[in-house]
Amino acid sequence: MVQPMRLAVLGAGKMGGILIEAFVKQKLVAPANIFATVQHASAERKGGARLPVALSNNNRAAVKKADVILLCVKPQTVGQVVDEIRGELNEKKLLISIAASVPAEYIEKRLRGKVPVIRAMPNTPSAVGAGITALASGKFAGPKEIETARKLFDAVGRTVVVDEKHMDAVTGLSASGPAFIYIILESLAEGGVKVGLSRELATLLAAQMALGAAKMVIETGHHPALLKDTVTTPAGCTIDGILELEEGGLRVTLIKAVVKAAQRAKELLLTDESA
C-alpha cells in the first residue's frame, strides 16, 4: 500500500495558497496531511479563513511531520528558513523551493547533507490551472524526486524540466511574462475602445483572442511566425497593423523586457543577502 503524501508548505502566501487549494481540490494531498506555515500571527488568522488546511508559524514542526517540503518564502529569507529546518531534514525527504533566483546549490550548502532539493518556478496563471512550472533538480535529486514534483505542479498547469542554468531565463520569460501580456491585452483593448467598442467587450475580445492564439501555438506545434502568416493576407488589414507594431519597436521591446527581467533574477539573491 502506497503511503499518502505528507506535505509541508512553508510560506502559505499567494503562490503557496494557490498550490494548497489545487492539491486539495484535485485530491493529491488530503487536507489533514498538509502542514502549512506563515510568518506572522495576523497572516495565520487571515490565511486560516480562506485555506482548507490548518496554519501555524512553526516551520520545524511542519517539516518534521512531512515527506515533501515546499519552500514558498521570499528569496531573502530562504537562508534563514533553511537553517531553521535543517535538523528535521534527511535523505528521505524532498525539499522543493519556488524562491526566485535561489539556486539549489545554495540550499544544499546550507543543509550540509544529501537532502534531495528541486528548484521550481511556477507562475501566477497557476491560480486558474493554466500555469507553467519549470523544474531543475539539485545534486541529490533523481528521477523519482522529479516525478513527485511534476505530479504536484501538474495540478496547476504544465511542467517542464530544465537545467539549473536556465532557471533565471525561465523567471524572466514565464514568471514575469504574464505582466507583459497583461499590458499587451490592456493596450489591445484600448485600441478596441478607440474604434468604438465598449471597454468590457474590447477586453473580452482581446483576452479570448490571446487565449486562442496561445492554444494554436501549443496544440499545432507550429512556429508563431507561420501562424502569423496564415492571418496576414496580401494587401489586407492585418499587415497594416503589423507594420505599426514593427515601427513602434514592439518586437525588440518585448525581447529586451525578458532579458532585463532575467538579468534581475540573477541579482536578487545577491542583493537580498547584502542588504
Secondary structure by P-SEA (a helix, b strand, c coil): ccccbbbbbccccaaaaaaaaaaaaacccccccbbbbbccaaaaaaaaacccbbbbccaaaaaaaccbbbbcccccaaaaaaaaacccccccbbbbbccccccaaaaaaaaccccbbbbbbbcccccccbbbbbbbbcccccaaaaaaaaaaacccbbbbbbcccaaaaaaacccaaaaaaaaaaaaaaaaaaaacccaaaaaaaaaaaaaaaaaaaaaacccaaaaaaaacccccaaaaaaaaaaaaaaaaaaaaaaaaaaaaaaaaaaaaaac
